[in-house]
C-alpha cells in the first residue's frame, strides 16, 4: 500500500466528522495533502517502483483497487490518459462523481455500501461506457471491506467475503 500521505495521514479522531472543527480539518486535508491531482501524479512512480520489485523486472499487467478516498483515485486513474491499468475497482467509494465515469477507459467495478448516495452510484454507472459491475451492498456501512469491517458479525463477514470474491472475479475476467 503506497503511503500517498508521506507519513502524515488525517487524524483518526476527525472521523467520523461529528463537529464543525472535524469537518473543517477533514475538508482541508482532502483539499491539500489528499487532493486527487496530487496523488494521481504519484501513481506512475508507484507502478515503476513495483515493477522494479517484480521477478524479471516487470509485471505483465496492473489493475487498481481503491477503498473510500482510494475509490475516487481509482476512478480518476482509469481515465482517458490511463496507460497503466487494465481494470479498476472501487469499494465503498468516496466523492462519487458521475462525470468521472465519462472518462473511464478500462473495465470498472464499483461495490458501494448502503451509505453512498444511491443516485450518485446510479448516475456513475449510467455514464460508464466500458465493461462494468456496479453493485450496492445495501446492508453494509461505508468501510465494510476495509478498516470498519466488523468481521465478528456473521452478516458483515458474509458480505465482506462476497465483496472480495466479486473483486477477484472481476480482476480475473478483465486483467
N, C-alpha and C positions, 0 to 999 in steps of 0.2 A: 504494500500500500504506500504510494508516494506521500511524502509529507509536504503537501502543497502550501501549508501554512508556516513552514520553516520553523517549527518548534513553538509556534505561538497560536494555538487554536483558540476559539472562542471559549470563554469561561463557562464551564458546565452549569454553574449556578444561574446563568442567564436563561436556561432552558428548562421547562417551557417558560416563555416570557410572560410573567404574571404581573409585572409592574411596568409603568411607563419607562422607568430607567433601564430595565432589562430590554424592552422593545427597542429603545434608542441605541443601546450598546450593540445588540444583535444587528440592527439595521446598519450601523456604522461598520461593523465587522464585514457584513456581506457587500458593502459598497466600497470597501478598501481592500483589506488583506484577502478576502474571499471573492472579490469581484471576478465573475466568469472570464472576461477577456484576459485578465492577468494569469489565470490558471490555464486557459487554452494555450497560451504561448509557451507554457512549460511542458505540455504533453509530448511534443516531438523529442525532447530531451529524455523524458522518462522512457519512451519506447526505445530510443537509441541505447540508453544505459541497460535496459532489459535485454536487448539483443546482444550486448557485449557479454552478458552472463549466460547466454544460451549455448548449449552444446553446438559446436560448429560455427559460433559467432553470429547466428541469426535464427530467429523463429520463422516458421513458414508463414504464419499469419497472426494477426492481432484482432481481438474484439475488445469492447469496453463495457464495463458494468458499473453503474453508479447508484448509490443509495442516497436518498434525500437530496441534498445540495449536489451530490455527485450525479444524480439523475439529470439535473439541468446541464451539467458539464458533458455528460454522455450525449445528450440531445444536440448540444451545440457542436461537439467534436465530430458529430456524424453529418455535418452539413456539407454544402456544395464544395468546400475546399478540402474535404476529407480525402486523404490518400493513405491513411494509416490503418484504418479499421475495416473489417469485413462485416461486422454485425455489432449491434448495441442493445443493451438492456438497461431500463430504468426501473428501480424498485422504490416504492413509496416516494416518488419524486417530489421535490420542492419546486416552486416557481414555474409550474406547468404553463407554457405559453403556446397556444395553437400555431402561432406564426413560426415558431422554431421548427415545427414539423414540416413546413413547406420546403425547407432546405435539406431535409434528411435525404441522403442518397444511398443508404445501406439498409438492410433489414433491421427493423426496430421492434423491440418488445417493451411494453410498459406494464408493470404489475403495481397497480395503485392500491392503497388502503382505503378504508371507508372514510378516512379523514381528508383525502384530497378532494377538492371541489369536483363533483361529478360532471358538471358541464365543461369544465376545463379539460378533463380527461376525454370526454366525448368529442370536443372540438379538436383536440390534438389528434385523436385517431382519425377523424374525418379528413384532416389535412395531410396525413401520411400517404404517400403515393408509392410505397415500397412494400415488399412482403412484411407483414406485421402480425403481432399478437398483442392485443390490449385487453387486459382483464382487471377488474376491480375485486379485491378480496374484501368485501364489504364488512365482514365481521372483525377485521383486523385493524389495529391502530397504526398510525404513521410510525414507522420504525420496526415493524414486526419482523422484518427479515434481517435486522441488524441489532444494534445495542438495546433496543427497547423490547425485544422478544422475551416473553415470559414462557420459557420452554418447560416449566413445571405444569403449565396449563395444557391439558391434552388437546384442546381445540386449537390453541395457538401453535403447538408443536406440529399438529397435523397440517395446518395451512403453511407453516414455515417450511416443512419438508416438501409439500406440494409446490410451493413457490420456487424452491431451489431445483426441483425436478423440472419444472417448466423452463427455468433459465437454462439448465443444461441441455434439455431437448432443443431449445431454440438455437443455442450456440452450435450444437451438433449438426443441426439442419442447415445453418447458414454460414458457418465459419470454414 
